[in-house]
Amino acid sequence: MQLQVARIGKPHGIRGEVTVQVLTDAPEDRFVPGTELTVEPASKGPLTVISARWNKDILLLGFDEVVDRNGAEELRGAMLSVDTDELDDEDDDEGWYEHELVGLKAKIGDDVVGTVSGLRTLTVQDLLVIDDNEGREVFVPFVEAIVPEVSIEGGYVLLTPPEGLFELNLPEDKKDKPEKDSGSKDKDAQNEAGR
């Protein structure tokens, strides 16, 4: 199975380096010089890493097959993957990959509150992307205090979110909507009764 580790962004400089959006929690292991990466679309690869360096919070990669800015520009938007068969077994104990989490039910206690639709890998902490029961995206910090249990076999993640976490992403008008609705229904009922 192929594991996506990065998406190529824009060229950097004139020597073929590219910026990448990192999709792995172990970039220092995945982009070691000499590593061969599978590319999607396949016509643009494979690519062999010759340099990996950080420019502030952006990872820059150089490839043996790309020598100038024009070549780097042609790679924009391409996905980079590694073969998971080649990954060390000890990596399994360190966490989960996005493809393992997507589709799991998100539960609070016994209640299913949504489905995992993605994983955002960030510098400080990762975020689980949950599609809640109303179809809204909710971002849940992927830390043990809030996601104490991940059961791949059971098909769920258990959440203990702080109060209000599922409402954080709602627009202001939607946060107050239930109260406004109940108020307007009461007025409608009074109007009906008065007729």
Long-range contacts (C-beta under 8 A, 24 or more apart in sequence): 1-83, 1-84, 1-85, 1-99, 2-38, 2-81, 2-82, 2-83, 2-84, 3-81, 3-82, 3-83, 3-84, 3-87, 3-97, 3-99, 4-79, 4-80, 4-81, 4-98, 5-30, 5-31, 5-37, 5-80, 5-81, 5-82, 6-30, 6-31, 6-37, 6-59, 6-61, 6-79, 6-80, 7-77, 7-78, 7-79, 7-80, 8-61, 8-75, 8-76, 8-77, 8-78, 8-79, 8-80, 9-76, 10-73, 10-76, 11-69, 11-72, 11-73, 11-76, 12-55, 12-60, 12-72, 13-69, 14-68, 14-69, 15-62, 15-67, 15-68, 15-69, 16-62, 16-63, 16-66, 16-67, 16-68, 16-69, 16-71, 16-72, 17-51, 17-60, 17-61, 17-62, 17-72, 18-60, 18-61, 18-62, 18-63, 18-66, 18-72, 18-75, 18-76, 19-58, 19-59, 19-60, 20-59, 20-60, 20-61, 20-80, 22-59, 22-121, 23-98, 23-121, 24-121, 25-94, 25-95, 25-121, 25-126, 26-91, 26-94, 27-52, 27-59, 30-82, 31-59, 31-61, 35-82, 37-80, 37-81, 37-82, 38-80, 38-81, 38-82, 38-83, 39-75, 39-78, 39-79, 39-80, 39-81, 40-78, 40-79, 40-81, 41-78, 44-74, 44-75, 44-78, 45-78, 45-80, 47-75, 47-80, 57-123, 96-150, 96-152, 100-152, 101-128, 101-150, 101-157, 103-155, 104-150, 104-151, 104-152, 104-155, 104-156, 104-157, 105-155, 105-156, 105-157, 106-130, 106-132, 106-140, 106-156, 106-157, 106-159, 107-156, 107-157, 107-158, 107-159, 108-158, 108-159, 108-160, 108-161, 112-156, 113-159, 113-166, 114-138, 116-157, 128-157, 132-166, 136-169, 136-170, 137-169, 138-165, 138-166, 138-168, 138-169, 139-168, 139-169, 140-165
